[in-house]
Amino acid sequence: MTPAELLLTKTGGTVLALVLLLCLALLLRRLYGQRGPRRDPSREAPARDINTAPFLAYARGFFSGEARGDSLLALKAEHTLRVLEEARAIAASEPAFSAALPRRALLLAALYHDLGRFEQLRRYRTFVDARSCNHGLLGARILSRGVFLAGEPEEVRRLVLTAVALHNRQRLPEGLSGPGRLVTQGVRDADKMDILRIMAGQLAAGAVADPAVVMHLADEPQSWSAPLLSALEEGRTGSFSDMRFYNDFRLLLCTWLQDLTFAVSLRRLRDAGHLEAILGGLAAAPEAQARARRAVEAFFRAAADADRQGKRPCPPSLPDR
């Protein structure tokens, strides 16, 4: 073989190798790239901490100097930050949130879950969805139009918008599965945990409830509605439409046990004592109090047994509020 032929042979081999490498690179990009079927979305989510400043700046924009309205807005802002901390506790304890993407989506969704509440109060002067609008859907619309999620991966944005829109639904759509259901359930748990803290202060024995917080129900200490107590005893979540009295709200809150998804949520709720404080407010209705306490204690015992066996509750979903 002449030197020229040898050179051509080597050059051809090099070109072929480069072509093969290029094809391999394109194949890997197609499989593992941003839209590839074999990609690992968790690697796309930044590991940076959650920045609460955009939310707080947005919330401050609704403060008007009117004491009553501002106090309600401040309550919602504080609630949001506490829900974020509850979400952190869930993310730290539940293996399903060990990947960066669902963990970040959960924390962002917790931060923005009540974004619609501020516009809701300004427009309608109430936090009651039945008298105004669905604050979850309103929040998702505001979130999708704003800069709150700028720079986040597409999958994170999708999960956050889904969780915000659905966090207050009576039940999650049957077709919602995988990361969407996981993140939404995490937000719902975190949200309920802090609502129970707030309501323990409002509805404990001897407390003076804020009428707006307790939805302007009748303060009749001896009165309660049978459908809510039946729901608690039968392991169902109660309906807001059945509430007439303060005691009904107490019973409904106890039914939220049925809707907590994660074992860590049940442990934290039991240790915090919020339900015991709420049950204490039923003192003037001893029959309802005794039956409700038995149902709550039985649920906690069953949940503790399931937790020891490594099982997870599989509850229904929270009614709209």
C-alpha positions in Angstrom: 0.0 0.0 0.0 1.4 3.4 -1.0 1.9 6.1 1.5 -1.0 8.1 -0.1 -3.4 5.1 0.2 -2.3 4.5 3.8 -3.1 8.2 4.6 -6.5 8.0 3.0 -7.3 4.8 4.9 -6.4 6.4 8.3 -8.3 9.6 7.4 -11.3 7.6 6.5 -11.2 5.6 9.7 -10.9 8.8 11.7 -13.9 10.4 9.9 -16.0 7.3 10.5 -15.1 7.3 14.2 -16.1 10.9 14.5 -19.4 10.3 12.7 -20.1 7.4 15.0 -19.4 9.5 18.0 -21.6 12.3 16.8 -24.4 9.8 16.2 -24.0 8.4 19.7 -24.0 11.9 21.2 -27.3 12.7 19.3 -28.8 9.5 20.4 -27.9 10.1 24.1 -29.3 13.7 23.8 -32.6 12.4 22.4 -32.9 9.8 25.1 -31.6 11.8 28.1 -32.1 15.4 27.0 -34.6 17.9 28.4 -37.5 16.2 26.6 -36.1 12.7 26.3 -38.0 9.7 27.6 -35.1 8.5 29.6 -34.1 11.8 31.3 -33.9 12.2 35.0 -36.0 15.3 35.8 -34.7 15.5 39.4 -31.3 16.5 38.0 -32.9 19.5 36.3 -34.3 21.1 39.5 -31.9 23.6 41.1 -30.9 22.7 44.7 -31.0 26.3 45.8 -33.2 27.3 48.8 -36.7 28.7 48.4 -36.8 32.5 48.1 -39.8 33.8 50.0 -39.1 37.5 49.1 -41.3 37.5 45.9 -44.3 36.2 47.8 -43.8 38.6 50.7 -43.5 41.5 48.4 -46.7 40.5 46.6 -48.6 40.1 49.8 -47.4 43.5 51.1 -48.9 45.1 48.0 -52.4 44.3 49.3 -52.0 46.0 52.7 -54.1 49.2 52.7 -53.7 50.5 56.2 -57.2 49.4 57.2 -56.7 47.4 60.4 -59.3 44.7 59.8 -58.3 43.8 56.3 -54.6 44.0 57.0 -54.9 41.7 60.0 -56.6 39.0 57.8 -53.9 39.4 55.2 -51.2 39.2 57.8 -52.8 36.0 59.0 -52.6 34.5 55.5 -49.0 35.6 55.1 -48.0 34.0 58.4 -50.0 30.9 57.5 -48.2 30.6 54.2 -44.7 30.6 55.8 -45.8 28.0 58.3 -47.2 25.8 55.6 -43.8 26.0 53.9 -42.2 24.8 57.1 -44.7 21.9 57.3 -43.8 21.1 53.7 -40.1 21.0 54.7 -40.9 18.5 57.4 -42.7 16.3 55.0 -40.0 16.6 52.4 -37.3 15.7 55.0 -39.2 12.6 56.2 -40.8 11.1 53.1 -38.5 9.1 50.7 -40.8 10.1 47.8 -39.4 13.6 48.1 -35.7 12.7 48.2 -35.3 13.6 44.5 -34.7 17.3 43.9 -37.6 17.9 41.4 -40.6 16.8 43.6 -39.0 18.3 46.7 -38.6 21.7 45.0 -42.0 21.6 43.5 -43.5 20.8 46.9 -41.8 23.7 48.6 -42.7 26.2 45.9 -46.3 25.0 45.8 -46.5 25.3 49.6 -45.2 28.9 49.3 -47.7 29.9 46.6 -50.7 27.7 47.5 -52.7 30.6 48.9 -51.6 33.3 46.4 -55.2 33.7 45.3 -56.3 34.6 48.8 -55.0 38.2 48.6 -56.8 39.1 45.4 -59.9 37.2 46.7 -60.1 39.4 49.8 -59.6 42.6 47.8 -62.3 41.7 45.3 -64.9 40.1 47.6 -64.0 41.0 51.2 -64.2 37.3 52.2 -62.1 34.1 52.3 -65.2 31.9 51.8 -64.9 30.4 48.3 -68.6 29.7 48.2 -69.3 33.4 48.5 -66.6 34.5 46.1 -64.4 32.4 43.9 -62.2 29.3 44.0 -59.0 30.7 45.5 -56.9 27.7 44.3 -57.8 28.3 40.6 -57.4 32.1 41.1 -53.9 31.5 42.6 -52.9 29.3 39.7 -53.9 31.9 37.2 -52.0 34.6 39.0 -49.0 32.3 39.3 -49.0 31.4 35.6 -49.0 35.1 34.6 -46.4 36.3 37.1 -42.6 36.0 37.5 -42.8 33.9 40.6 -41.6 30.7 38.8 -39.2 32.4 36.4 -36.1 30.3 35.9 -37.7 27.1 37.2 -37.6 23.9 35.0 -40.8 23.4 33.0 -41.7 20.2 35.0 -41.4 22.1 38.3 -43.6 24.9 37.0 -46.2 22.3 35.8 -46.2 20.5 39.2 -46.5 23.7 41.2 -49.4 25.1 39.1 -51.2 21.7 39.4 -50.8 21.6 43.2 -51.9 25.2 43.7 -55.0 24.7 41.5 -56.0 21.5 43.2 -54.9 22.0 46.9 -58.5 22.9 48.0 -60.5 20.6 45.8 -63.0 18.2 47.4 -61.2 15.3 45.8 -58.3 14.9 43.4 -59.0 14.0 39.8 -58.9 10.3 39.1 -56.4 10.8 36.3 -53.9 12.7 38.5 -51.1 10.3 39.2 -47.3 10.2 39.7 -45.5 13.4 40.7 -48.6 15.6 40.3 -50.6 13.6 42.9 -47.5 13.3 45.2 -46.8 17.1 45.3 -50.5 18.0 45.6 -51.0 15.6 48.5 -47.9 17.1 50.2 -49.3 20.6 49.9 -52.7 19.5 51.2 -51.1 17.8 54.2 -49.0 20.9 55.0 -51.9 23.2 54.5 -54.3 21.3 56.8 -51.6 21.0 59.5 -51.3 24.7 59.9 -55.0 25.3 59.5 -55.5 22.9 62.4 -53.0 25.0 64.5 -54.9 28.2 63.7 -58.3 26.7 64.4 -57.1 25.1 67.7 -56.5 28.7 68.9 -59.9 29.9 67.6 -62.0 27.0 68.7 -60.3 25.8 72.0 -62.3 26.0 75.2 -62.6 29.6 76.3 -61.3 31.0 73.1 -62.9 34.0 71.4 -63.2 33.1 67.7 -62.8 35.6 64.9 -66.2 35.4 63.0 -64.4 35.7 59.6 -62.1 32.8 60.5 -64.9 30.5 61.6 -67.0 31.5 58.6 -69.7 33.4 60.5 -71.2 30.2 62.0 -73.6 30.3 65.0 -71.9 30.3 68.4 -74.3 27.9 70.2 -72.1 25.9 72.5 -74.6 23.0 73.0 -75.5 22.6 69.3 -74.0 20.4 66.7 -75.0 18.7 63.4 -75.4 14.9 63.2 -74.0 14.5 59.7 -70.6 15.8 60.7 -70.3 13.5 63.8 -71.4 10.6 61.6 -68.7 11.4 59.1 -66.1 11.3 61.8 -67.3 8.0 63.2 -67.6 6.4 59.8 -64.1 7.5 58.7 -65.2 10.1 56.1 -64.2 13.7 55.7 -67.0 16.1 56.6 -68.6 18.6 54.2 -68.5 22.3 54.7 -72.1 22.5 53.5 -73.2 20.6 56.7 -71.8 23.2 59.1 -74.2 25.4 61.1 -72.5 25.9 64.4 -69.0 26.4 65.9 -69.1 22.8 67.1 -69.7 21.6 63.5 -66.5 23.2 62.5 -64.8 21.4 65.4 -66.2 18.1 64.2 -65.3 18.8 60.6 -61.7 19.6 61.5 -61.4 16.2 63.3 -62.5 14.5 60.1 -59.5 15.9 58.4 -57.5 13.1 60.0 -59.0 10.9 57.2 -57.4 13.0 54.6 -53.8 13.2 55.8 -51.6 11.3 53.4 -48.2 11.0 55.1 -47.3 9.3 58.3 -45.1 12.2 59.4 -48.2 14.5 59.2 -50.1 12.3 61.6 -47.2 12.1 64.0 -46.7 15.8 64.0 -50.5 16.4 64.5 -50.7 14.0 67.4 -47.7 15.5 69.1 -48.8 19.1 68.6 -52.1 18.4 70.4 -54.2 20.6 68.1 -57.1 18.2 67.9 -57.2 17.7 71.7 -57.6 21.5 72.0 -60.3 21.5 69.4 -62.1 18.7 71.2 -61.9 20.6 74.4 -64.1 23.3 72.9 -67.0 20.7 72.7 -67.4 20.7 76.5 -70.9 22.1 76.4 -72.0 19.3 74.1 -70.8 16.2 76.1 -72.3 13.5 73.9 -70.6 14.9 70.8 -67.4 15.5 72.6 -67.2 11.9 74.0 -68.1 10.3 70.6 -65.7 12.5 68.7 -62.8 11.9 71.1 -63.3 8.1 70.9 -63.3 8.3 67.1 -60.1 10.5 67.0 -58.3 8.3 69.5 -59.2 5.1 67.6 -57.9 6.7 64.4 -54.6 7.6 66.0 -54.2 4.1 67.3 -54.9 2.6 63.9 -52.5 5.0 62.2 -49.7 4.3 64.7 -50.1 0.5 64.1 -50.0 1.1 60.3 -46.9 3.3 60.7 -45.1 0.6 62.8 -45.9 -1.9 60.0 -44.5 0.5 57.4 -47.9 1.1 55.8 -49.4 4.4 54.7 -52.9 5.6 55.1 -55.0 5.8 51.9 -57.6 8.5 52.7 -60.1 10.4 50.7 -59.7 14.1 49.9 -60.4 17.4 51.6 -63.7 19.1 50.8 -63.6 22.4 49.0 -63.3 25.4 51.3 
